[in-house]
Amino acid sequence: MHTVAQLIGGVWGAGGDGGEFVVHDPSDSSPVTSAPVATADEVGKAVDAARGVAAQWAATPAAQRAAALHAAADAVEAAADELARVTTAEMGKPLGDARGGVEAGVGTLRQYAELAPLRGGRTLLGEPAAIDYLMPQPRGVVAAITPWNDPVAVSCGLLGAALVTGNVVLYKPSERTPATGWLLARALDQALPPGVLSLLTGGPEVGAALAAQEVDVVAHVGSTATGRAIAAAAARTGAKLLLENGGSDPLVVDGDVDPGWAAAQAALGSFANAGQICVAVERIYVHRDVAEDFVDALVERAATLRVGPGLEPGTELGPLVDRRHRDRVHGQVTAAVAEGARLRAGGTLPDGPGAFYPATVVSDCRHEMALVREETFGPVAPVVVVDSFSEGLRCAADSPYGLAATVLTGSMSHAQRACRELPVGTVKVNAVFGGAPGGAAHPRRASGQGYGYGPELLDEFSATKMVHVAPPGGGHW
């Protein structure tokens, strides 16, 4: 079992007066991690310590900060196997997927290390004798509160962008993956001056205490409910907010596509990482012309997925993160069936240990069902049959969320309509996942605010200052 230590003000093992908590493997409920719970006093001390080194790190040349981030990426890469195994043990992700998350995190660190030194302000044309320019500066102290579903990749994005732009960071990983966060922080800390990165562990009360502190930025990836609580706290302190929160991402299947291919895409979007992906397919609107064949193919794919522990070779569908979450997912499925939906695959609680839940296909759904309207975050594919592409697009847009959406169509005009009309941050056409490196988007409505990825994230962690320099006496230099 891993024993996690906190990092406060450059000191490993600091704090821990709040007791400890234990994380259990969702495959068999065995204990895998013990971690301390930071007290409110420890959170305050961590913020004070970060303030004490913020000016020095901000004054470090950009190229030197970038070199440190490259070294940090090397350290994370060297720890990749252990990071992946701990991620799998803590939240159940199949080991191959966990390794992919670490690789993505390393790539993001290197991307920001390359991009950051190239950034700068811009000059303005004013009075001929004056000098006018815009100057980006670090915002100061950043609180980064990260999720459990892809803990390394997401954390590397927020931490890398914040650090390389000259901010100091207080890092609070999810209480479901504290050892993953601890291993990542250990790797990063090897390349950073003492105090530039701190690690605080614990549950929601620690995140709430951190968000309530006088920090300059609060960056959070996680649930909408938590994001709203953080937004309320930031409104009192004036901290800048970066939020990527819940989603209920739609998939619209047009009537002119091959239903077997469309079902394979739907299965990937709905069942990858047991549906525990921010941009997972959460609801499907399929054209009546292909609906029957589409559902049959989706059911067949759900039945062939290999279910097992994440560390077991060949596993395609690991457990959900814990039984509490499984109960919530199952409750949504059973409610939909009680309201008239038809269970075509899965949808039953398996016997045995762990938090396993089968790939589930629910047909005959209606747009107003909670299974369709709300975020499920599990391996569930609810299918609504529509009579036209326009109806599918209209239903897809009708949501309190606005994270991402996918359209499968052979019509360029339909694809262009989707890109224009869907009120989401990311539109994907004919692929549920993928995209060029460096993509950035603004989530909408309950899904958050601010850039969460891409080169633009560097700007989110910077404050722009306008500078006007005039010659003395109103003359010339």
JOFEN-V546805 format. One line per field, one symbol per residue. psi: psi as a letter, one per 30 degrees, with the letter a starting at -180 (. if undefined). Layout:
psi: ???
//
This chain:
psi: kkjkkljkhgjkglagfgallkkkkfeggkkfkkkljkleeeeeeeeeeeeffeeeeefkkeeeeeeeeeeeeeeeefgeeeeeeeeeeeffkkeeeeeeeeeeeeeeeeeeeeeefflaallljbkeflkklkjkllfckkjjjllffieeeeeeeeeeeeefggllkjkjlkffheeeeeeeeeeefffllkfeklkklaaeeeeeeefflilfkjkkkaleeeeeeeeeeffefgkkkjkjalliklkkjlfglkeeeeeeeeeeeefkhhgikehljfkkjkkefgeeeeeeeeeeeeffkjklkefkkfkfjallelfeeeeeeeeeeeeeefgflkjfkbgkkllllahkklkkkjlhllefkefeelkehlikjkkkklfleeeeeeeefikflhdllkkjlgjeeeeeeeeefkilekkkjgkfllllkgkkljllbffaklkfllfffeeegkkkkkkjjllkggbl.
//
